[in-house]
Amino acid sequence: MRPIEAELLAKDDLYQRVVVDRLMAARESVVIATANVKAMMVEVDGDFRPIADVFAKLARRGVSVRVLHAELPSRPFRAAFDKHEKVIRDGGAGGARMELKLCPRVHFKAVLVDGAWLYLGSANLTGAGLGAKHGDARNFELGLVTEDFDTIDRVTALFESVWGGAECKTCRYFDECPDPIG
């Protein structure tokens, strides 16, 4: 075990630091792992928009967006996501895409921005987790943020292993999986 430099975030700091300061300012890539995906609303230019609109804007700017999740997304999230069919199908600047993959065993929550900044914590990609909900309606969440490259490499390796289907090969639930990746 070795010490890492990290900052603990809670309450409104999660939304501000993870979503507004980092995710929405991404320049190259956004990688998200979450158990639950809902129609999370975020503030964009004084108006509240679905997070799927932010993902599409990022992809049009050339930022690759990949979301790995465990449950079927909520209908409102899926409707907001599907509105951006052109970006999903053709990609944005430089071919950057916004993509979703489902793996029922994903339970870790991570947001990795530009391969250099990482959030690890309890919050799902929902309004009550990372979204812009009022403080009295938010879940009680905690998370660490870090730029520690060893930690980033380990989280990236797990994400890529699941995203690429390597974990499906030995999964006991492969035959029951609604949409096996591998």
C-alpha positions as CSV (number, residue, x, y, z in Angstrom):
1,M,0.0,0.0,0.0
2,R,1.2,3.5,-0.8
3,P,-0.3,6.9,0.0
4,I,-2.0,8.9,-2.7
5,E,-3.0,12.5,-2.9
6,A,-6.8,12.8,-3.0
7,E,-9.5,15.2,-2.0
8,L,-12.7,14.1,-0.3
9,L,-15.9,15.6,-1.7
10,A,-19.5,15.6,-0.5
11,K,-22.8,17.3,-1.0
12,D,-22.9,20.1,-3.6
13,D,-19.2,19.9,-4.1
14,L,-19.7,16.6,-6.0
15,Y,-21.9,18.3,-8.6
16,Q,-19.8,21.4,-8.9
17,R,-16.3,19.8,-9.0
18,V,-17.1,16.5,-10.8
19,V,-19.8,17.6,-13.3
20,V,-19.4,21.4,-13.8
21,D,-15.6,21.9,-13.3
22,R,-14.3,18.7,-14.9
23,L,-16.8,16.7,-16.9
24,M,-18.3,19.6,-18.8
25,A,-14.8,21.0,-19.4
26,A,-13.3,17.8,-20.8
27,R,-11.0,18.2,-23.9
28,E,-10.4,14.6,-25.0
29,S,-12.4,12.0,-23.2
30,V,-15.0,11.2,-20.5
31,V,-15.3,7.7,-19.1
32,I,-18.1,7.0,-16.6
33,A,-18.9,3.8,-14.7
34,T,-22.1,3.7,-12.7
35,A,-24.7,1.3,-11.5
36,N,-27.6,3.5,-12.3
37,V,-28.3,6.0,-15.2
38,K,-31.2,8.4,-15.0
39,A,-32.2,11.6,-16.7
40,M,-29.8,13.7,-14.6
41,M,-30.2,17.4,-15.1
42,V,-27.3,19.8,-15.2
43,E,-27.1,23.6,-15.5
44,V,-25.9,24.8,-18.9
45,D,-25.9,28.5,-19.6
46,G,-28.5,29.2,-17.0
47,D,-30.9,26.5,-18.2
48,F,-31.2,22.9,-16.9
49,R,-30.6,20.3,-19.6
50,P,-30.3,16.5,-19.5
51,I,-26.8,15.2,-19.1
52,A,-27.2,13.4,-22.5
53,D,-27.3,16.9,-24.1
54,V,-23.9,17.6,-22.4
55,F,-22.5,14.3,-23.7
56,A,-23.7,15.2,-27.3
57,K,-22.1,18.7,-27.0
58,L,-18.9,17.2,-25.8
59,A,-18.8,14.6,-28.7
60,R,-19.5,17.4,-31.3
61,R,-16.5,19.2,-29.8
62,G,-14.4,16.0,-30.3
63,V,-14.6,14.5,-26.8
64,S,-15.2,10.8,-26.6
65,V,-17.9,9.9,-24.1
66,R,-18.3,6.3,-22.9
67,V,-20.8,5.3,-20.1
68,L,-20.7,1.8,-18.6
69,H,-23.7,1.0,-16.5
70,A,-25.4,-1.9,-14.7
71,E,-29.1,-1.3,-15.2
72,L,-31.2,-0.2,-18.1
73,P,-31.2,3.6,-18.2
74,S,-34.4,5.3,-17.2
75,R,-36.8,6.0,-20.1
76,P,-36.3,9.8,-19.8
77,F,-32.5,9.3,-20.0
78,R,-32.8,7.0,-23.0
79,A,-35.1,9.4,-24.8
80,A,-32.7,12.3,-24.2
81,F,-29.8,10.2,-25.3
82,D,-31.5,8.9,-28.5
83,K,-32.3,12.5,-29.6
84,H,-28.7,12.7,-30.5
85,E,-28.8,9.8,-33.0
86,K,-26.5,11.6,-35.5
87,V,-23.7,12.0,-32.9
88,I,-24.2,8.4,-31.7
89,R,-24.1,7.0,-35.3
90,D,-21.6,9.3,-37.0
91,G,-19.7,10.8,-34.1
92,G,-18.8,14.4,-33.6
93,A,-15.5,16.3,-34.4
94,G,-12.7,13.8,-35.2
95,G,-15.2,10.9,-34.9
96,A,-15.8,11.3,-31.2
97,R,-18.8,9.3,-30.1
98,M,-21.1,9.1,-27.1
99,E,-21.6,5.4,-26.3
100,L,-23.4,3.3,-23.7
101,K,-22.7,-0.3,-22.7
102,L,-24.5,-2.4,-20.1
103,C,-23.0,-4.9,-17.7
104,P,-25.2,-5.9,-14.8
105,R,-22.2,-6.6,-12.6
106,V,-20.9,-3.0,-12.8
107,H,-21.2,-1.4,-9.4
108,F,-18.2,0.8,-9.2
109,K,-18.7,4.6,-9.7
110,A,-16.0,6.5,-11.5
111,V,-15.7,9.6,-13.7
112,L,-12.4,9.8,-15.5
113,V,-11.8,13.0,-17.5
114,D,-9.1,13.3,-20.1
115,G,-7.3,10.3,-18.7
116,A,-5.8,12.5,-16.0
117,W,-8.4,13.3,-13.4
118,L,-10.5,10.8,-11.5
119,Y,-13.6,10.7,-9.3
120,L,-14.2,7.5,-7.3
121,G,-17.2,7.4,-5.0
122,S,-20.7,6.3,-4.1
123,A,-22.7,8.6,-6.5
124,N,-24.5,7.2,-9.5
125,L,-25.2,9.1,-12.7
126,T,-28.5,10.4,-11.3
127,G,-29.9,13.7,-10.1
128,A,-29.8,12.6,-6.5
129,G,-26.2,11.4,-7.0
130,L,-24.2,13.7,-9.2
131,G,-26.9,15.9,-10.6
132,A,-28.1,19.4,-9.9
133,K,-30.7,18.5,-7.3
134,H,-31.4,20.8,-4.4
135,G,-29.3,20.0,-1.3
136,D,-32.4,18.8,0.5
137,A,-33.2,16.2,-2.2
138,R,-29.7,14.8,-2.8
139,N,-28.4,11.5,-1.6
140,F,-25.7,11.5,1.1
141,E,-22.7,10.7,-1.1
142,L,-19.0,10.8,-0.7
143,G,-16.2,10.6,-3.2
144,L,-12.5,11.1,-3.7
145,V,-10.9,13.0,-6.6
146,T,-7.3,12.4,-7.6
147,E,-4.8,12.9,-10.3
148,D,-2.7,9.9,-9.1
149,F,-1.7,8.1,-12.2
150,D,-1.4,4.6,-10.7
151,T,-4.9,4.9,-9.4
152,I,-6.1,6.2,-12.7
153,D,-4.3,3.3,-14.5
154,R,-6.0,0.7,-12.3
155,V,-9.5,2.1,-12.7
156,T,-8.9,2.5,-16.5
157,A,-7.8,-1.1,-16.7
158,L,-10.9,-2.3,-15.0
159,F,-13.1,-0.1,-17.1
160,E,-11.5,-1.2,-20.4
161,S,-11.6,-4.9,-19.3
162,V,-15.4,-4.7,-18.8
163,W,-16.0,-2.4,-21.8
164,G,-14.1,-4.7,-24.1
165,G,-15.9,-7.8,-22.9
166,A,-12.8,-9.5,-21.4
167,E,-14.7,-10.0,-18.1
168,C,-17.6,-11.7,-20.0
169,K,-15.5,-14.7,-20.8
170,T,-15.4,-15.9,-17.2
171,C,-18.6,-14.4,-15.9
172,R,-20.9,-16.9,-14.3
173,Y,-23.9,-14.8,-15.4
174,F,-23.0,-14.7,-19.1
175,D,-25.9,-16.9,-20.2
176,E,-28.4,-14.8,-18.2
177,C,-27.0,-11.4,-19.2
178,P,-29.5,-9.3,-21.2
179,D,-26.8,-8.0,-23.5
180,P,-23.4,-9.7,-23.2
181,I,-20.5,-7.5,-24.3
182,G,-18.1,-10.2,-25.1
